[in-house]
Amino acid sequence: MDVHEMMLGMGRQALDASRDLVLCNARKKNVMLEEMAEALEARRREITDANNIDIEAAKAAGLASSLVDRLTLNSARLDSMIAGVRDVAALKDPVGDVISRWIRPNGLEIVKQRVPIGVLGIIYESRPNVTVDAAVLCLKTSNAVILRGGKESAHTNAILADILIESGKRKGMPEHAIQLIRTPDHEAVRELVQLEGLVDLVIPRGGEALIRAVTEHARVPVIKHYKGVCHTYVDESANLAMALAIAENAKCQRPGVCNAMETLLIHEAIAPAFLPAFAARVEPRGVLLRGDTAARAILPAMQVATEQDWYEEYLDLRLAVRIVSSVREAVAHINTYGSHHSDAIVTESEAAQKIFMQEVDSATVYVNASTRFTDGCEFGMGAEIGISTDKLHARGPMGLEELTTYKYLVQGKGQIRG
């Protein structure tokens, strides 16, 4: 069977499964999810063994340490992944919720109700935990899903998908509700995003090149997140100790992820005190600073930041630093160079907070907190299907509600339009 026929078959199977999933109530789906969590726990050794094969292959291929880190499922991450499945099971099922209801003067009752989107295609790189997160969120919302992970995590993705499919079916999950594309052929991705009438939505999770390639070839709707150029702005009124802790966490806690800080903006009034203290904290941790002229006047040893650095998603221990004269200059920089993902201000000024929150055009805007919290789990969603920097349908971390659409149910008593 060629790739076109294979993907056409998977799309048709997913469509059939989505129609069966609509008939599964919340209790039944939760039983499936609990079975999945127990199966993942019971087969940890198999998961770890498969993940070790992928890690060794990635190292042998010379993948960057940040990519190897994304690929790695250590014990703590396995615990978190399994807990995430149980968290999703415990969440309220949004399917069937009544968003609004009203009665027209002619007596027609109109109900706006949440329903599944249908069939989702999820394309992702490196992180094998996405296999589990995506599958369980789609199941909870009665969506069928076709998964395509990166070749660097092929062994891990395969065992995770097998466990989820086998355990879910034991509790009545429809056949083909979860499918994994197992061929490494890139043509499979092109075919997936062109399955008009079979796939309702594609969500790519990965680097900018992947997302642009998906968007270029897609004939079905795509929710995008090109990159995470996230900022922290330290205002002149900031508590110095708080600002140091927040900025260090935003850059260093896990630098290879999309919500890590890539540019640090500092008000000129506080920069002479803050920047040397910040450098003393992060440079021993391996952070390489690149600054504008004003920043290098304070720390001459810093590398020169070019215009391209303000657009850069480093995904490692590099950081661009710029000195600004006001909160509005910080906002202008973020809206010009940022990716509309996650941006933070550290300040004690209510006026500065208000300006920043109202004028920064990003999916998630923080006051006195690290950008690292832009995450479905941290937002109480149990897990996330991805983070959207689009403005239509979904924005920011996408949880259960973002995997639903709605329809209108209109109840009449013989009304006709005159």
N, C-alpha and C positions, 0 to 999 in steps of 0.2 A: 504494500500500500504506500503511495507517495504521500508527502507531507500535506498536500492540499486535501486529499481524501481523508487522511487521519484527522485533521483539524475540523473538517466538515462533520465527520462522525462524532467527534467530541462535542461540538457545538449542539448538534441535534440531541445527543444524550443529555447534555446539560439542560436544554430546554424542557425535555420530558421530565427530568428530575425536579426542575423548578415548579412545575405544575403539581407534582406530588407533594413537594415541600409546603405548598400553600395549605394543604390539608392537615399538617402537623401542628398541634397546639403547643403552647409554651411548656406544659408539663412534659410532654413526650420529648421535645427537643432538649430540655434540661436533663432528662434521663440519659440521652445520647451523650451529652457533654460530660456528665459525671463519669460515664463509662470510658470516655476518651481520656480524661484526667487519670483515672486509675490505670489504664493501659500504658500511658506514657510513664507513669511512676514505676510500673512493674517491669518495663523494658528499657530502663535507663542505661543498662550496660550495652545493649545493642545500639542505642542512640550515640553513646559516647564512643564506641568502637568505630561507627561510621563517621562520626565527626573527626576523629583522629586521622582517618584516612584522608579526608578533605584537607585538614590542617597541614599534614605533612606534604601533600601535593602542592598546596599553596605556597609553602615555604620553599619547596624545591623549584617552583616556577618563579620565585623572586618577587612575589606579591608584597606590597608595602605592609609594614607592621600594622597600620590602621585597618587595612582590609582583612588581615589575618585575625585581628581582634574582633571585627564584625562577624567573622565566620565562626568564631569559637563559641561553643556551648559548654562552659564550665559548670560545675555543680550548682553554683549560685544562680546562674542564668537558667539552668534546667528547672530549679526550684521555682524561679519567677515565672517561667513559661507555663509550668503545670498549674501554679497558683492562678495564673491569668485565665486558664480554661475554667477553673472553678468560679472565679470572679464573674466571668461572663454568664455562667449558668445562674449565678445569684442575682444578676441584674434583671430588671423588669423588661419583658419582651415588648418592644414598641409596636409590633405588627398588630393591627386592629384598633389601635388607639384612635379615638375621635379627636381630631384637631379642633374642629369647630362644628357647630350645628345651628341652623336657623330656619325659620319658616317664612315663606314669602306671603304677601297679601293674598295671593290666589290659593293659599293653602298647601303649596308644595313644601315638603320638608327636605332640606338639603343637608347632607352630612359629608364632611371632609374627613376621610379616614386614611390612616397610614397603611401602606401595603408594601410588600417586597419590591425591589427593583426588578428582579428576575434572574438573569445570568450575568455574573461578573467575571472578568478576566483580570487576574492579578499577576503582574510581571515584576520581578524583584531580583536584586543582586545580593550576594554575600550572606546576608543574615538569614539563617535557616529558621529562626524563630518566627519569621513572617509566615512560613508554611502553616504553623499552628494558629497564629493570631488571625490570619485571613480566613482560614477554614472555619474556625469556631464562631467568628463574628458573622460570617455569611450564613452558617447553619442557624444561629440564633435568630436571624432575621429572615429565615426561609428563602434565602437566595442560593442558587446553585453556583459553584465557583470552579473555574479552570485556572490552575496555578502553573506558573512558569518561573522557576528559580534559576539562579545562575549556575553555570557549569562548575564553578569552584566549590559549590556546596551540594553537588549532585547526590552524593551518597547519603548525606544527612537528610536532605529533603525527601529522598526516596523512602527511607525508613520511617520518617515522621508521617508522611502521607499514608504509607501502608498501615501504620498503627491507627491513625485516625479513621481511615476507611473501614478497616476490619472491625474496630470496636464500635463505630457508629452503626454499622449494618447489623451488629448483634442486637442492637436495641431498636431496630426498625428504620434506620436512616435509608431513604430511597437510593436505589442504585444510581451511581454517577452523580450524586449530589456534590461530591468532592472528587475532582480529577486533577492529576498532575501530568504535565507534559514532560515526558522523560527523554525525548530526543534532544541532543545538543544542537541540532540544525537550527540556525538563526531564521530560516524561512518559516519555522513554526510560529514565531512571534508575528511576522508579517501577516500570516494567514489568520491568526487569532484576532488581530485588530481589524480585520476586514470581514468578519463574520456578521454582516448586516442581517438583522432579522433573527439572529440566534444569540448573540452577545449584546447585552444592553448597555454595559459600561465597562471601560478598561481603566484600571488604576496602576500606573507604573511606579515602582519604588526603586530608586537607584540614582546613579549619577546623571548629570545633565545630558550627556551624550545619549544615554538610553532613552530618556524621556523625550528628547527632541526626535529621535529616530521613530519612536512609537507614534508621536503626534504627526509626523510627516506622512506615515503610511496609513494611519487609522481612517476607517470609514464609520466607526462607531464612536460615541462620545468618550472623551478621555478627561480624567481629573488629573491635573498636573501639579508638580512640585519640582521645579527645575533645579533649585539649589537652595541652601540655607546660608545666606550671608547675614548673620545675626550680629547685632550691635549691643554694647552696653555703654550708656552715657553716664558719666560721673559728674553730677551737677556741682556748682560751687557751694551749695548748702549741704552736700552729702555728709553723712556720718562716715568718717574715714575708715574706721574698723569694719563697718558694714560693707562699704564699697570694696575694700580689699578682699573680703571673704567672698562676696558675690562675683566679682570679676575673676578671681582665681578659680572658683567653681565652674563658672561659665566656660572658661577656656580649658581647664586641666582635668576636670572630673572624668570626661570621656571625649577627647578632642576629635575623634573620627566620626562624629554623628552630626546630623543636620541642624540640631539646635544648639550646638556649641558656638561660643562667641568667636567671630572672625575679625572684628574691628572694635577697638576700644576708643571711645571719644571722651575727652576730659576737658572740663571747663578750665580756662586759662588761669583763673584765680586760685584753683586748688591743685593745678598740675605740678608746681614745684615741690609740693609736699607728697602728693599722691603717687606720681610716676616713679620716683626712686624707690619708694616703699613697695610698690607693686612689682617692680623689676626684681627687687631683692627676694620676693616671695616666689616668683614664677621662673626666673632664670635657672635656679638650681634644679627645677623640675624639667628643664630642657626646652623651655619656651624661647623661641627666637623672635625678638621684637624688631619691627620695621616702622620707622616713624617719619612724620613730616618734619619740616624745618624747625618748627617750634618745639616739637618733642625732642629732636636731636640737639637742640640748644640746651635742654635740661640733661639729656643723657647722650653725649656725643658718640658713644660707642655703638649706638643703635645703627642698624642698616637703614639705608634710604628707602622710604616707601614711594613707589611709583604710582601713577594714575591707575594702572591695572590692579594694584594691590587693594584698592578700595572695592573692587568688584569680586575679589577672589574668595572662593570657598576653599580654604586650605585643607580642612579635614585632618590636620595634624598640629604639632606644637609650634605653629607660626602665628603671629598676631600683628595686624596693622594697628598703628596708634596715631591718632590725630588730636591736636589741641583746637578747641573751638571757643568762641567768645560768648556764646549764649545758648540757651535751650533751643531757640529757633534755628540757630545755625546747625545744631546737632540734628534736629528734625529734618532740615533741608538735606543734610548729608545722607541720612538714612533713606529718605524718600527718593533720592537720586541714585544711590549706589546699592541699596539693599535689595533683597529678593522677596520682601513682603511676607517674611516668615515669622520671626520672633525678635523683638527688640525691647530693651530694658532701660529704665532710668533709675539711678540711685540719687535720692534727693529728700530733703526735709521740707522743701517748699511746696505748699499746696498749689500755688500758681504754676510752678514748673511742672508739677504732676498733671495738672489739667491741660496745659498746652501739649504736653507729650502724648497723653492718652487720646486727645481729640485729633491731633494733627499727624501722628505717625500712621501711615497707611500700611499696616501689617496685620496678618491674621491673628497674632497674639502679641499684646503689648503689656509689659510688666512694669510695676512700680516696686522698687526695693525687693527684688527677687531675681534669682538666676533664670536665664533663658532655658536652662536644661530641663525645666518642668514642662516644656511643650511636648507632651507625651500622653497617649491615651490612658495609660495606667495611672499616671500622676493626676490626670483630670478626673479620675474616678470612673472611666469608661470600661475598666476591666482589661481592655487591650485596644489597639487601634488598627484600622485597615490602612492607614497612611496619614500624611499631613498634606492638606491642600493649600496652595497659595493662590488658587483661583478664587473668583468671587461669586460664581454661579453654582447653585446647588449645595456645595459644601465648602467650608473654609476652616483652616486649622486642623487639629486632630479630628479624625473621622471615627466615630464610634457607631453604636447601633442605630441611632436615629438617622445618621447620615447615609446609612445603607438602606433606607426606605424612601419611597416616594409617596404619593397619595392619589386617591381617586375620589370622585364625588358620587355619593349614593343619593338618588333623588326618589322620594316616596310620594306618589300621588294618589288621587282618588277620582281619576277620570278626567283630569284637567287637560284641556287643549288650548293651543295658542290662537288668539283671535287676530 
